[in-house]
Amino acid sequence: MAVAHKENLAAHFYLSHAAAYIRGKLDWPPETASCAKPLDELSSRECEALFRMGQAAGLKLHRFKRSASLPRIQKALGILKAMRPSKLLDIGTGRGVFLWPLLDTFPSLPVTCIDRLDHRIADIMAAAAGGIAFSQAHIRAQPRNWGVKLRILRILSGIKTGLTLSFKEIWPNSGNREN
């Protein structure tokens, strides 16, 4: 993967999130300096070094790339900023298109992630093992359609109808789309 110049690495990637993923994926002795420290105590230089080690090991790190955020992600983050949630349930976390900007915006927000694909669960669990404090790592779930997922969101998280309506504004046809 082509990566931006060394001095711009932090501007192009969510480095601390990538560092957590790399620490969770690679089998290093726990006494390794960059593995022994809590994630929030790593310097930007240490995060960059971990990122380069992850690249050298062949890990797919494109999921941590900062890019011009999608309008629906910006809209959801704006809604959440106004709501100031105390916790969040991320249904269908996938490769983290929403998760990494969310954690960047709300670094101490407890997030429970749900996905139906084992390899996505393994990736989020690696990030958790590497130091990201999710309230729960992925839970395997396979709701059949988005309407069911939205109902689960309302029931499990206790979020009022306003957020459900916001999700419907962001994904207008979400209630009838099959997985």
C-alpha positions as CSV (number, residue, x, y, z in Angstrom):
1,M,0.0,0.0,0.0
2,A,1.4,3.4,-0.9
3,V,1.6,5.6,2.1
4,A,1.9,9.4,2.4
5,H,5.2,11.0,3.3
6,K,6.5,10.3,6.7
7,E,5.7,13.7,8.1
8,N,2.1,13.5,6.9
9,L,1.3,10.0,8.2
10,A,-0.8,11.2,11.2
11,A,-2.7,13.5,8.9
12,H,-3.7,10.5,6.6
13,F,-4.4,7.7,9.1
14,Y,-6.1,7.2,12.5
15,L,-2.7,6.2,14.0
16,S,-3.7,5.3,17.5
17,H,-6.5,3.1,16.3
18,A,-4.2,1.5,13.8
19,A,-1.6,1.0,16.5
20,A,-4.1,-0.8,18.7
21,Y,-5.1,-3.1,15.8
22,I,-1.4,-3.8,15.0
23,R,-0.6,-4.5,18.7
24,G,-3.6,-6.9,18.8
25,K,-2.8,-8.6,15.5
26,L,1.0,-9.2,15.7
27,D,2.5,-11.7,18.1
28,W,5.0,-9.6,20.0
29,P,6.4,-10.2,23.5
30,P,4.4,-8.1,26.0
31,E,7.5,-6.4,27.2
32,T,8.1,-4.7,23.9
33,A,8.1,-1.0,24.6
34,S,5.3,-0.1,22.3
35,C,3.1,-3.0,23.6
36,A,3.8,-2.5,27.3
37,K,2.4,1.1,27.4
38,P,-1.3,1.9,27.5
39,L,-2.6,3.0,24.1
40,D,-3.2,6.6,25.3
41,E,0.4,6.9,26.5
42,L,1.9,6.1,23.1
43,S,3.6,9.1,21.5
44,S,2.9,9.9,17.8
45,R,6.4,8.6,17.0
46,E,5.6,5.3,18.6
47,C,2.3,5.1,16.8
48,E,4.1,5.8,13.5
49,A,6.7,3.1,14.3
50,L,3.9,0.6,15.0
51,F,2.1,1.6,11.8
52,R,5.3,0.9,9.8
53,M,5.8,-2.4,11.5
54,G,2.2,-3.3,10.6
55,Q,2.9,-2.4,7.0
56,A,6.1,-4.4,7.0
57,A,4.1,-7.4,8.4
58,G,1.6,-7.1,5.5
59,L,-1.4,-6.0,7.6
60,K,-4.2,-4.3,5.7
61,L,-4.2,-0.8,7.2
62,H,-6.3,1.0,4.6
63,R,-9.3,0.8,7.0
64,F,-7.6,3.4,9.2
65,K,-7.2,6.0,6.4
66,R,-8.5,9.4,7.1
67,S,-10.3,10.7,4.1
68,A,-12.9,13.3,3.4
69,S,-15.6,11.9,5.5
70,L,-18.8,10.7,3.9
71,P,-21.7,13.1,4.3
72,R,-23.7,10.5,6.1
73,I,-20.9,9.9,8.6
74,Q,-20.5,13.7,9.2
75,K,-24.3,14.0,9.6
76,A,-24.4,11.1,12.1
77,L,-21.5,12.5,14.1
78,G,-23.2,15.9,14.2
79,I,-26.3,14.3,15.5
80,L,-24.3,12.5,18.2
81,K,-22.4,15.6,19.2
82,A,-25.8,17.3,19.8
83,M,-27.1,14.3,21.7
84,R,-23.9,13.7,23.8
85,P,-24.5,9.9,24.2
86,S,-23.1,8.1,27.2
87,K,-22.7,4.9,25.2
88,L,-23.3,3.7,21.6
89,L,-24.3,0.5,19.9
90,D,-22.7,0.2,16.4
91,I,-24.7,-2.3,14.4
92,G,-22.8,-3.6,11.3
93,T,-19.4,-2.2,12.3
94,G,-17.8,-3.7,9.2
95,R,-14.3,-2.4,8.5
96,G,-14.9,0.7,10.6
97,V,-15.9,3.4,8.2
98,F,-18.0,4.9,10.9
99,L,-16.2,3.5,14.0
100,W,-12.8,5.1,13.5
101,P,-14.1,8.7,13.0
102,L,-16.6,8.1,15.9
103,L,-13.7,7.1,18.3
104,D,-11.6,10.0,17.0
105,T,-14.5,12.4,17.8
106,F,-15.5,10.7,21.1
107,P,-12.4,9.0,22.4
108,S,-13.9,7.9,25.7
109,L,-17.3,6.9,24.5
110,P,-18.1,3.2,25.4
111,V,-19.0,1.5,22.1
112,T,-20.5,-1.9,21.7
113,C,-19.9,-3.3,18.2
114,I,-22.0,-5.9,16.4
115,D,-21.2,-7.5,13.1
116,R,-22.2,-10.8,11.4
117,L,-18.8,-11.6,9.7
118,D,-16.2,-13.5,11.7
119,H,-13.2,-11.7,10.1
120,R,-14.7,-8.3,11.0
121,I,-15.2,-9.5,14.6
122,A,-11.6,-10.7,14.7
123,D,-10.4,-7.3,13.5
124,I,-12.3,-5.3,16.1
125,M,-11.2,-7.8,18.8
126,A,-7.6,-7.2,17.7
127,A,-8.1,-3.5,18.2
128,A,-9.6,-4.2,21.6
129,A,-6.7,-6.5,22.5
130,G,-4.3,-3.7,21.4
131,G,-5.8,-1.2,23.8
132,I,-9.1,0.3,22.5
133,A,-11.5,0.1,25.4
134,F,-14.8,-1.0,23.8
135,S,-17.6,-1.6,26.2
136,Q,-17.8,-4.9,24.4
137,A,-16.0,-6.1,21.3
138,H,-18.0,-7.6,18.5
139,I,-21.0,-9.7,19.3
140,R,-22.0,-12.1,16.5
141,A,-25.5,-11.1,15.3
142,Q,-27.4,-11.8,12.1
143,P,-30.5,-9.7,11.8
144,R,-32.1,-10.4,8.5
145,N,-32.8,-6.8,7.5
146,W,-32.2,-3.2,8.5
147,G,-35.7,-2.8,9.9
148,V,-34.9,-5.5,12.5
149,K,-31.5,-3.8,13.2
150,L,-33.1,-0.5,13.9
151,R,-35.6,-2.2,16.3
152,I,-32.7,-3.9,18.0
153,L,-30.9,-0.5,18.3
154,R,-34.0,1.0,20.0
155,I,-34.5,-1.9,22.4
156,L,-30.8,-2.6,23.4
157,S,-29.5,0.9,23.7
158,G,-32.6,2.6,25.1
159,I,-32.3,5.4,22.5
160,K,-35.5,7.3,21.9
161,T,-37.3,7.5,18.5
162,G,-35.4,10.7,17.6
163,L,-32.2,8.7,16.8
164,T,-34.2,6.1,14.9
165,L,-35.6,8.9,12.8
166,S,-32.1,10.3,12.4
167,F,-30.9,6.9,11.1
168,K,-33.9,6.9,8.7
169,E,-32.9,10.3,7.5
170,I,-29.3,9.1,6.9
171,W,-30.3,5.8,5.2
172,P,-33.8,6.5,3.9
173,N,-34.5,3.0,2.6
174,S,-32.9,1.2,5.5
175,G,-36.2,-0.4,6.7
176,N,-36.6,-2.6,3.7
177,R,-33.0,-3.4,2.6
178,E,-32.0,-7.1,2.9
179,N,-28.5,-8.1,4.1
